[in-house]
Structures are given as C-alpha cells and as structure tokens.
Amino acid sequence: MSSSELEDLAAELADFAPPEKKAGRTAREERIIAGFEDIQRFVTTHGRVPQHGEDRDIFERLYAVRLDRLRALPECRELLRPLDHQGLLSGTPEDRMAVETPDIEDLAAELSEVTETNDITVLRHVRASAEKRAAEEIADRTPCKDFETFRPLFERVQTDIQTGMRQSQPIEAGRRGIEVGDFFVLGGLTLYIAEVGEPLKTTAGEIDRRLRVIYSNGTESNLLLRSLQRAFYNDPAARRLASPETGQLALDGEFDADDVESGTIYVLRSLSSDPYIAAHRELIHKIGVTRGKVESRIANAEHEATYLLAKVEVVATYKLAGIQRTRLENLMHRLFAPARLDITIHDRFGHPVQPEEWFLVPLFVIDEAVERIKDGSITHYIYDRESASLKPLP
C-alpha cells in the first residue's frame, strides 16, 4: 500500500491537524493527548513501543501508525513533549525491532466487526475508552514455569483457612496495601503476590508498580498494581486471605483499638493441693480461649472439674483479632497434645473426669508458640516433650 493510504488511516484514528491557537486546550488537542496516553499505557504494559507487522494485534498496529503520525507532526511533538516521560517522540521507525508496512485492506477487515458511528466527532473503528482500559488492565495470563515452587504456599494457605489461621476478609480501601506474600481471592481463583516492582510514574503523576501475580490454577500475569486494585473493586466477591502476620493475632498490649476483637487466649496455673500438681506446678498449664472476660470465666474454678476443682491464677493472656477462637484453641491443643496432662479427678457428683486442656508445658514455650503463630512459622514446628521445646519438623 502507499504511504498516503497509511496517512489516511492515521487521520481516521485521530484528527491531528494543527489546532487553532487560543486560550486553553481545544477539543482536538485533548484528543491528541488522549491518543498519546493510549500509546503510553501500551508501552507501560508491554515494555516496548507498539510495532507494525501482520503478527501483531490490530490495536498495537494502530498505535504504531498513530505514533508515527505524532512524531511526524511538529505541532503534535510540541504539544506532547511535556508529557513524554518515556521519550517516545524522539524515536524513529528504525528504533522498532520489526517494521513492516501494514496492508490497508487487512486492517480494514480486522476492524470490520468494531462498532461504527456516524457522529463525525467520534473516532470510527476504535473501541470505547472504557472498553480499551478494561482490556489493557487485564494482562495475559501465561503458564507459570516454576509453579512447583509456589504450590506448597497455596496448599499451606488452604490449611491455614481450615484451621482458622487465615481469615477471608473484605478488601477495604486504605486499610492495607498490596505487598509481597499477600494472598487474595479474585474471580474464583486464589492469587499470590510474588513480586512487586519498582515505582512507575504515570501520565497523571501517580505512582504505579508492576506485579508478578501467581494464580492457584498454575498461571501467572504481570498486572499493574492499580489494575489489580480496580479488579478488586469491580469484584464484590474479592477477598484478602489475611494471616496472623498481617495483624490478626496480637500480644496483650499490642492490640489496636480499630481491630475487630475476637477474644482472648488465656494460660492458667492451678493452685490445687494435689501432690502431683503441687510438685509440677510451674509446668502444668491450662490453655483456653474465651470471648468474655477471663476473670468471669474462672470465677467458680474450685467448683468445676475442668479447672481441677481448685482455684487458678492467670499467668498469661493474648488478645485475638479477626480469627476464629475455637479453631485457634484446637490448634494450640493439637500442638501440645504430646504433653497433655494425664489425670483423672472426680466431679462433685463423684463422676470421674479427665480434663483435656491441661498440659505439661513451660510458659516460655507457650509464648514462643504464640509468636510463631503470629509470624506464620508454627506449621513447621512440633512440640518435643523430652526436651520441653518446639523443634522443627524433620
């Protein structure tokens, strides 16, 4: 095809005729800037300028034609130079990896299904801005070649949800950003933030970042952070899979006033005069969870078999936020099951009772367990009764 036909196609995409000089930007100038911003978004997304070639997407080829036209017109270069933070206007066709002359008939055929309009103020053969933005915000997902590296993370997050160590929470704007190691649910898939790139400055002066996102179906994408945030906003079912290290579990004194309190883990020591209990008093502890006040829970301890029919003293408490109390209590009990106190007492009716919440565990080990729950490492440890310590899984 001739160069004049290519020029006609570019003219159809946008009216780049020199604008009339008057105060403020004209409608033509605004269209030129909008068209240039489309090209800038393409470069930010793909890391290269749009290229000609039959193997290229139709809209990439149109962006390439548009960029050639903008570079050729001095008035456009002058208008766009303050916005050209990527240096696109200073390039030449030789800068591109492959330059092929597009066939005008092929381009027209590919555009034939695009809705047209008879309004001469609207560019023909071009998708609506909202449609283009939506398409550009969804990066192509590709197979994740090293997914086996991430598979254990997805398996662990499922276990954490089942045990209550993670909570599915609505994504609230302004509460917490997107960071490496975060898990979310979007569009029915679990996704993991594997990498967060360096800051990128947009044409609007905002800061964006490129993300490496791994999906539970074995694919990945390189979304922009703001694109992912918009996707969360547009999906009412989107959730953050919050973990203890994001602040769900807090030690007494670290609990934030604006957190949603779930309850309290309490550690008790028995004041029983039973010879065995008295001899091991510093090691025997009851670990429980309550929604109310611990003091109210233990008020009648000496009359309840679960408290060994004796008064107790509170030796430690840990506040809970955004986590299921029962599941966390079960986790603690399973962890220290090898050291469960084997004792039988008779309740006030003379019936034998075997309390199950008392353990032969030093207090400092319970403290360590809570810290490991907070940082998420508890799933890699077991309690060793012989050494009275937490040990890494073999």
Secondary structure, 3 states (H helix, E strand, C coil): CCHHHHHHHHHHHCCCCCCCCCCCCCHHHHHHHHHHHHHHHHHHHHCCCCCCCCCCCHHHHHHHHHHHHHHHCHHHHHHHHHHCCCCCCCCCHHHCCCCCCCCHHHHHHHHCCCCCCCCCCCCCCCCCHHHHHHHHHCCCCEECCCHHHHHHHHHHHHHHHHHCCCEEEECCCCCCCCCCCCEEEECCEEEEEEEEEEEEECCCCCEEEEEEEEECCCEEECCEHHHHHHHHHHCCCCEEEECHHHCCEEECCCCCCCCCEEEEEEEEEECCCCHHHHHCCCCEEEEEEECCCHHHHCCCHHHCHHHCCCCEEEEEEEEEECCCHHHHHHHHHHHCHHHECCCCEECCCCCEECCCCEEECCHHHHHHHHHHHHHCCHHHEEEECCCCEEEECC
